[in-house]
Amino acid sequence: MKEILEKFVLYLHKHYGLTPNFLTYTRIFSAPWLALLISETIRDKSLKLTIVTIVLYVLVVITDFLDGILARAISKEKSHDHQQGGMLDRISDKILIIFLLIPFGFNLFTFLIILAESILAFQAIHSPSHKKQASQAGKIKMFLQAFLIPVLILQITTNLLPDMFVYVYMIVTIIATYTSVYSHYFNSEK
């Protein structure tokens, strides 16, 4: 599967000029629009709008996966600035998550994740160039956060998921987020 995706993104790169940074900027520039769409979805609670919102969100999140595949594929053929691209990728993830949590209101859960993402964004900008890539803890955190947004949307608009599942998932995500903060801070001290 990974080879197929690599061939696909390389095809798009060679024929249409698709770059890892373009995919990363897609997340940055779509964040406020997705936040507005999530706000409208929460207000309207329409099933059609919920589905459209989640589908668009998934398409945007896929760019996070594809930009890494493309960057590694390009670096096999020519030089690619992984340090700059890695920092931009990390910052775009933070921007996306922060924007998309805002429609869910100011509460302890959103506050804790937005605070941690702000700390991680500061660390990403100020870390030495050889530490600009995401850590394993950061990748796990991002995976959990990526699913948190549709979980919250579904909970608010459809009540499809049990409250206990949502709360446990939020707590696990917060723990993973602060594990990532600790990991990045600890690793930057070395």
N, C-alpha and C positions, 0 to 999 in steps of 0.2 A: 504493500500500500504506500509506504514512504517513497519508494522508487517512482511510483506512478505520479504521486504529488510533486516530487522533485522534477520529473520530466515536464509535467504540466506547467509549473511556475517558471521553469527555464524556457519553455516555449513562449510563454507570455512575456518573459524578459527579452528574448531575442527578437520576437516579432512585433511587440507593442511597447517595448521600453519599460516594462514594469520593473520597479526596483524595490528592495526591502524598505527603503525609507518612504517610498510612496505608500506602501501598505501601512507603515507605522503612522504616517501623517493622516491616513484615512481614519484611524481610530481617534486621533486628536481632534480633527475637524468634525467628526460625526458625534462626538460626545455631547455637546450642548443640544444638538438636534434630537438625539436619542433621549436626553433628559426631558426635553419638552414633550416628546411623544409618550414617555413613561408617565409624566404628570397628567397628560390628557387621558391616558389609559386608566390610570388610577381614579380620576374624576368620573369618567364615563362608564367604566366597568363593562364595556361592550366586549363580547367574546371575539368578534371579528377584529376589533382594534387590539385586543390582547394578543391574538395570533400574529397579526401583522407586526406588532412591536417585538415580540419574541423572535420572529423570523429575521427581522432587520438586525436585531441585537446579535443573533447567532452569526449572521453574515459578517458583521463588524468584528466579532471576537475571532472568527476564523482567520482574519488578517494577521492576528498575533501569532498564530501557528504557522501560517504561510510565509511570513516575513523571515522567520528563522530558517525555514527550509531553503528559501531562496538565497539568503545570505550565505549559508554554508555551501550551496551549490555554486554560487558565483565565485566564492573564494577558492574552489577547486580549479576554476578556469583562469581567474585573474585576481588581482588584489582587491580586497574589500575592507574598508575600515570597520572592523568589528567593534573596536572600542567606542567610537562615536555612535555607530548604529546600535550597539548594546545599551548605551546610556539613553539614547533617544527612545528605544523600545521600552525600557523601564519607565521612563517619564510618561510615555503615552499610556501605558497601563494604569499608572496612578491617576492621570487626568481622566481617563475613561471611568474608572471606578468611583472617583470622587464625584464627578458630575452625575453619574447614574444613581448614586445613593441620595443625593439631595432631594429628589422628589418624594422619598420615603419619610421625610421630615426629620426634625431634630430630636433624636432620642439617644439613649445610651449606646445602642448598637451602631447606629450610623456615626455618632460622634467618635467612638473608639476606632472604627475602621478608617474614617477620614483623617483622624489624628495620626494614626500609624502610617497611612499612605503619604501624608505630608512629611513625616519624619524620613520615610524611605526616599521620597523625591529629593529632599535636601541632601541626604546621604549620596544618592546617585549623582547629583550634580557636583558634589565636593569630594568624592572619593578619588583616589589615584587612578590614573588611566587604565592600569592593568586590572582594576577591580570594577570595571563598568558593566560586566556581564551579570546576568541574574544568577543567584545562587539556587541550589536545589530547594532550599526552604522557600525561596521566593517563587519558584515555579509551582510548588504545591499550593502556596497561598493564592497565587493567581488562578489556579485551577478551581479552588474552592470558591473564590470570589466571583469567578466567571459564572458559576452555577447559582450563586446567591441571588443575583439580579432576577433571573427568571423565576426562581423559587418565591421571592418576595412579590413579584408581579402576579404570579398565579395565586398566591395566598390572599392578596388583597382583592383581586378582581373575581376570583372564582370560589375561594374557600375550598379548593380541591385538596389541598394538603393539610394533614393534621397539624394543629398548632404546636404540639410537642415536637414534631419533626422539624418544623421551621425554627423553633427556639434552639433546639439542640444543634441544628446545622449552623445557625448564626453564632453560637458559642464556639463551636469547633473552628469556624472561619476566623473568629476573633483570636482564638488561641494560635492558629496557624499564622495569622497576620503579625502578631507580636513575637512569635518565634522567628519569623523572617526579619523583623526589626532587630532583634537580638543577634541573629546570625550576621546580618550586614554590619552592625555596629562592631561586633566581636571580630569579624574578619577584617574590617578596615583598620583595626588597631595593630594588626600584624605587620 
